[in-house]
Amino acid sequence: MNTPIEFYFDFSSPYGYIAAEKIDALAIKHGRTTDWHPILLGAIFKTTGAQPPAGVPIKGDYFNHDFARSARLFGVTYKQPSIFPISSVAASRAVYWLKDRDAEKSKALVRALYKAFFVEDRDIQNSEVVLDVAEILSIKRDELAAALNDPTVKDRLKNEVQQAMDKGVFGSPYIIIDGEPFFGADRLDQVDKWLATGGW
Amino acid sequence: MNTPIEFYFDFSSPYGYIAAEKIDALAIKHGRTTDWHPILLGAIFKTTGAQPPAGVPIKGDYFNHDFARSARLFGVTYKQPSIFPISSVAASRAVYWLKDRDAEKSKALVRALYKAFFVEDRDIQNSEVVLDVAEILSIKRDELAAALNDPTVKDRLKNEVQQAMDKGVFGSPYIIIDGEPFFGADRLDQVDKWLATGGW
């Protein structure tokens, strides 16, 4: 019995968006399932000392160019958001709340939120925008609005981020296959190969 | 008339070593030439604020695992050096001095120095080790020893590092094809595709 492929991503990460569009098809190809975990890179970067690459001298130019180039390579529609990077807190809380109720639907919410941000240039750090996107998936606005401020949901997200760090997650996307970690959308071909061969 | 593919690498970088083993075969496959530039990531990291990944909390574990895994993926022999990371100053000076005299032979020196470090666990930050490795390639020990302390050679390396930064180089390997930059050994498949298609 195979364990699910663990998929960690931040809503502010273009490479996380690309991976979210691809990971389930890859898993299905190899008869596997996936378990999705939104994370907060802002919190993790406090431990690793990293900075969002788009704002770093020299490095920023490369990544601001590579976001769209990588999306084209993977055939994913991409438009650089006008507000970037963003806080992923509201979007991530919404996903964990829904995941406990309907895990598959929570993946649809992730994809819808990523598209709102990286295709439609909507500011998903705003709770109202998160509620708007969720409403299209027939998620009750009042229930989700209450959940976004529920201390249980807030703690759930904090604990998930800590657990991710404990597993070694330091970036987005970060994919773990039977304990074997892969960082970056540019490693999806390695993920495919590892799933096919079990190692090299 | 195509310009040479620009290949930037640091002698302390396992991914630079992998790329040095692969880049010329890739170039030849597409009828292209290469121009090799050793750089000093230590100097560049002062501008970008980056740290060598192997020493960063959480991130370090991943990269210390991935060095050998990536080498296996590319079929490159790899042994984690006992002294790591190292200063690349002496090795880089030797390469620029030789490059002005015999560019092809300077590539052979790069490969020999990388093998001394990443296969034979020799401490190539030590000038004497650089001279030992060079001697096997029939490079005159006295001439190279003098070059390593020649102010002209020292300035050449400094200028090369500055020029690399001016071109956007922030890591190793960093490959530029007709102005299009690719960072990381895990992008060699993208380099191959770009050389084949001229873009996507």
Interface residues (C-beta under 8 A of the other chain):
Chain A: I44 T47 T48 G49 A50 Q51 V56 P57 I58 K59 D61 Y62 H65 D66 R69 R72 L73 M165 G168 V169 F170 G171 P181 F183 G184 D186 R187 D189 Q190 K193 W200
Chain B: I44 T47 T48 G49 A50 Q51 V56 P57 I58 K59 D61 Y62 H65 D66 R69 R72 L73 M165 G168 V169 F170 G171 P181 F183 G184 D186 R187 D189 Q190 K193 W200
